[in-house]
Amino acid sequence: MATQPQYALITGATSGIGRELAKLFAQDKYNLVIVARSQDELASTAAELEQAYGIRVTTIAKDLFQRQAPQEVYDEIKAQGLQIDALVNDAGQGQYGEFVDTDLGRELDIVQLNIAAYVTFTKLYLKEMVARGSGKILQVSSLGAEIPGPLQAVYHGTKAFITSFSEAVREETKDRGVTITILEPGVTDTDFFHKADMEQAKIVAEGSKADPAKVAKDGYEALLAGKDKVVSGFMNKVQAVIGNVLPDSVVAANMHKQAEPVDERK
């Protein structure tokens, strides 16, 4: 009897870390369901992956800023009779600036994307995975989960939620055949900072950026190994440790300096 092909569902799979993760799953012959807002970008990514790896890619164009979108994605996948063996929650955005000045509507959209979509997809697929006693979930969080983030207050807050939430749910389901792995990248060379209007921040403009392919590889290998959490990059590991040792006020002040615009520091 032929074995059923495995499927991975990846949000934010058309760029950055999500796209690199899609390549790694495809390389291991997972069929993919990829979700993003742009149908054109989805079609281009799907064609590239299918041609390069000989796998099947199903595309679903949805705006995950919308509260109902994750449930609609789930319903569409169910209607196609596909079983999701690995869930990758990757799609996320941020906004740069002081909280008193930033746009509340944009921030509530970010909370919806960075938290509510993760929670919804995790709830829906974890129930299925626990019921059959197998499955893997990769939650793309951030080094920002470990440290306060002045000028990115909402983004860091959402990632702190994801890390804490995932650790709690992992404990609840630890003996039920499902693994939940948290990936915490630092500053990575993706379009995240452009979308967040943060390219002028010192940490971005003057600091080094990780290769998204390397970050994805760290997360993918940790997922396959069933690890609880991986901080990608040696210096990020150091920063995470320091962030858990020093008082939050000291860490926040240091992060504030790093996040200030370059032109204010000349």
C-alpha positions as CSV (number, residue, x, y, z in Angstrom):
1,M,0.0,0.0,0.0
2,A,1.4,3.4,-1.0
3,T,2.0,5.7,2.0
4,Q,0.0,8.9,2.1
5,P,2.2,12.0,1.2
6,Q,2.9,14.3,4.1
7,Y,1.7,17.9,3.9
8,A,3.1,21.0,5.6
9,L,1.0,24.2,6.0
10,I,3.2,27.3,5.9
11,T,2.0,30.9,6.4
12,G,4.1,33.7,5.0
13,A,5.7,31.3,2.6
14,T,6.4,33.6,-0.3
15,S,9.3,35.5,1.2
16,G,12.0,35.5,3.9
17,I,12.2,32.7,6.5
18,G,8.9,31.2,5.4
19,R,10.0,30.8,1.8
20,E,13.3,29.2,3.0
21,L,11.3,26.8,5.3
22,A,9.1,25.9,2.3
23,K,12.2,24.9,0.4
24,L,13.4,22.7,3.2
25,F,10.1,20.9,3.6
26,A,9.9,20.4,-0.2
27,Q,13.5,19.1,-0.3
28,D,12.3,16.3,2.1
29,K,9.3,15.6,-0.2
30,Y,6.6,17.2,1.8
31,N,3.7,18.5,-0.3
32,L,2.9,22.0,0.7
33,V,0.0,24.3,1.4
34,I,1.3,27.9,1.3
35,V,-0.7,30.9,2.5
36,A,-0.1,34.6,1.7
37,R,-2.0,37.6,0.6
38,S,-0.7,37.9,-3.0
39,Q,-2.0,35.2,-5.5
40,D,0.7,36.2,-7.9
41,E,3.5,35.7,-5.4
42,L,1.9,32.4,-4.3
43,A,1.7,31.2,-7.9
44,S,5.3,32.1,-8.6
45,T,6.5,30.4,-5.4
46,A,4.5,27.3,-6.1
47,A,5.8,27.0,-9.6
48,E,9.4,27.3,-8.4
49,L,9.0,24.7,-5.7
50,E,7.1,22.2,-7.8
51,Q,9.7,22.5,-10.6
52,A,12.7,22.3,-8.3
53,Y,11.5,19.5,-5.9
54,G,8.8,17.6,-7.8
55,I,6.2,18.1,-5.0
56,R,2.6,19.4,-5.0
57,V,2.0,22.9,-3.8
58,T,-1.5,24.1,-3.0
59,T,-1.9,27.9,-2.7
60,I,-4.4,29.8,-0.7
61,A,-4.6,33.6,-0.9
62,K,-5.9,35.0,2.3
63,D,-5.3,38.2,4.3
64,L,-4.5,36.9,7.8
65,F,-5.1,40.4,9.2
66,Q,-8.8,39.4,8.9
67,R,-10.1,37.5,11.9
68,Q,-12.0,34.9,9.9
69,A,-9.2,34.2,7.5
70,P,-7.4,31.3,9.5
71,Q,-10.7,29.5,9.9
72,E,-11.4,29.9,6.2
73,V,-8.0,28.5,5.3
74,Y,-8.6,25.5,7.6
75,D,-12.1,24.9,6.0
76,E,-10.6,25.1,2.5
77,I,-7.9,22.6,3.3
78,K,-10.5,20.2,4.9
79,A,-12.7,20.5,1.8
80,Q,-9.7,19.3,-0.3
81,G,-9.3,16.3,2.0
82,L,-5.7,17.2,3.0
83,Q,-4.2,16.1,6.3
84,I,-1.6,18.6,7.7
85,D,1.3,16.8,9.3
86,A,3.4,19.9,10.0
87,L,2.1,23.4,10.8
88,V,4.5,26.4,10.4
89,N,3.2,29.7,11.8
90,D,5.5,32.2,10.2
91,A,3.6,35.2,8.9
92,G,4.2,38.3,11.0
93,Q,4.7,42.0,10.8
94,G,5.8,44.9,13.1
95,Q,5.6,48.7,13.3
96,Y,8.4,51.1,14.1
97,G,8.0,54.1,16.3
98,E,7.0,55.3,19.8
99,F,3.8,53.8,20.9
100,V,2.2,57.2,21.7
101,D,2.6,58.1,18.0
102,T,2.1,54.9,16.1
103,D,-1.2,53.9,14.4
104,L,-3.6,51.9,16.6
105,G,-5.4,50.3,13.7
106,R,-2.1,49.0,12.3
107,E,-1.1,47.7,15.7
108,L,-4.4,45.9,16.1
109,D,-3.9,44.3,12.7
110,I,-0.4,43.2,13.9
111,V,-1.9,41.6,17.0
112,Q,-4.4,39.8,14.8
113,L,-1.7,38.5,12.5
114,N,1.1,37.8,15.0
115,I,-1.1,36.4,17.8
116,A,-4.7,35.5,16.8
117,A,-3.8,33.8,13.5
118,Y,-1.1,31.7,15.3
119,V,-3.6,30.8,18.1
120,T,-6.3,29.8,15.6
121,F,-4.1,27.7,13.4
122,T,-2.5,26.0,16.4
123,K,-5.9,25.3,18.0
124,L,-7.4,23.8,14.9
125,Y,-4.5,21.6,13.9
126,L,-3.3,20.7,17.4
127,K,-6.8,19.1,18.0
128,E,-6.3,17.0,14.8
129,M,-2.7,16.1,15.7
130,V,-3.5,15.1,19.3
131,A,-6.5,13.0,18.0
132,R,-4.3,10.9,15.8
133,G,-1.2,11.0,18.0
134,S,1.2,12.6,15.6
135,G,2.2,16.0,14.2
136,K,4.7,18.8,14.3
137,I,4.3,22.6,14.9
138,L,6.9,25.2,14.3
139,Q,6.1,28.6,15.8
140,V,8.3,31.4,14.3
141,S,8.7,33.8,17.3
142,S,11.6,36.2,17.7
143,L,14.6,37.1,19.9
144,G,12.3,40.0,20.7
145,A,10.2,37.6,22.8
146,E,13.0,37.5,25.3
147,I,13.6,41.2,25.7
148,P,11.6,44.5,25.8
149,G,11.5,46.4,22.5
150,P,11.2,50.1,22.7
151,L,10.1,51.5,19.3
152,Q,8.7,48.1,18.6
153,A,6.6,47.6,21.7
154,V,3.7,45.8,20.1
155,Y,5.8,43.5,18.0
156,H,8.0,42.4,20.9
157,G,4.9,42.0,23.0
158,T,3.2,39.7,20.4
159,K,6.3,37.5,20.2
160,A,6.6,37.3,24.0
161,F,3.0,36.0,23.9
162,I,3.8,33.4,21.2
163,T,6.8,32.0,23.1
164,S,4.9,31.9,26.4
165,F,1.7,30.4,24.8
166,S,3.7,27.8,22.9
167,E,5.6,26.7,25.9
168,A,2.4,26.3,27.9
169,V,0.6,24.3,25.2
170,R,3.7,22.1,24.7
171,E,3.6,21.2,28.4
172,E,-0.1,20.3,28.1
173,T,0.4,18.0,25.2
174,K,3.9,16.7,25.8
175,D,2.9,13.0,26.0
176,R,0.5,13.0,23.1
177,G,2.7,12.5,20.1
178,V,2.9,16.1,19.0
179,T,6.0,18.3,19.1
180,I,5.9,22.1,19.3
181,T,9.1,23.9,18.5
182,I,9.8,27.7,18.9
183,L,12.2,29.4,16.5
184,E,13.6,32.7,17.7
185,P,15.5,34.6,15.1
186,G,17.3,37.9,15.6
187,V,17.6,40.6,12.9
188,T,17.3,38.7,9.6
189,D,17.7,39.9,6.0
190,T,14.0,39.9,5.0
191,D,11.5,42.5,3.9
192,F,10.2,42.7,7.5
193,F,12.0,45.9,8.3
194,H,10.7,47.6,5.1
195,K,7.1,46.7,6.0
196,A,7.7,47.9,9.5
197,D,9.2,51.2,8.2
198,M,12.3,50.4,10.3
199,E,15.1,50.5,7.9
200,Q,16.5,53.7,9.4
201,A,16.9,52.1,12.9
202,K,20.6,51.7,13.9
203,I,20.2,48.0,14.6
204,V,19.0,47.5,11.1
205,A,21.0,50.1,9.1
206,E,24.3,49.4,10.8
207,G,24.0,46.0,12.3
208,S,24.6,42.6,10.7
209,K,21.6,40.6,9.4
210,A,21.3,36.9,9.4
211,D,20.7,34.9,6.3
212,P,17.1,33.7,6.2
213,A,18.2,30.4,4.8
214,K,20.4,29.8,7.8
215,V,17.7,30.8,10.2
216,A,15.2,28.5,8.5
217,K,17.7,25.6,8.6
218,D,18.1,26.1,12.4
219,G,14.4,26.0,12.9
220,Y,13.8,23.1,10.6
221,E,16.5,20.9,12.1
222,A,15.1,21.8,15.6
223,L,11.6,20.8,14.5
224,L,12.7,17.5,13.1
225,A,14.7,16.8,16.3
226,G,11.6,17.6,18.4
227,K,13.4,20.4,20.3
228,D,11.5,22.8,22.4
229,K,13.1,26.1,21.3
230,V,16.0,27.3,19.2
231,V,17.5,30.8,19.2
232,S,19.2,31.2,15.8
233,G,22.7,32.7,15.8
234,F,25.4,32.6,18.5
235,M,25.2,36.3,19.4
236,N,21.5,36.1,19.6
237,K,21.8,33.2,22.0
238,V,24.2,35.4,24.1
239,Q,21.7,38.4,23.9
240,A,18.9,36.1,25.1
241,V,20.9,34.9,28.1
242,I,21.9,38.5,29.0
243,G,18.3,39.6,28.6
244,N,17.2,37.0,31.2
245,V,19.9,38.0,33.6
246,L,20.0,41.8,33.6
247,P,17.0,43.9,34.9
248,D,14.4,44.6,32.3
249,S,14.9,48.3,32.6
250,V,18.6,48.0,31.7
251,V,17.8,45.7,28.7
252,A,15.0,48.0,27.5
253,A,17.3,51.1,27.7
254,N,20.0,49.3,25.7
255,M,17.4,48.1,23.1
256,H,16.1,51.7,22.9
257,K,19.5,53.0,21.9
258,Q,20.0,50.2,19.3
259,A,16.6,51.0,17.8
260,E,16.9,54.7,17.5
261,P,17.2,56.2,14.0
262,V,20.7,56.5,12.7
263,D,20.4,60.2,12.0
264,E,19.6,61.0,15.6
265,R,22.9,59.5,16.7
266,K,25.3,61.5,14.6
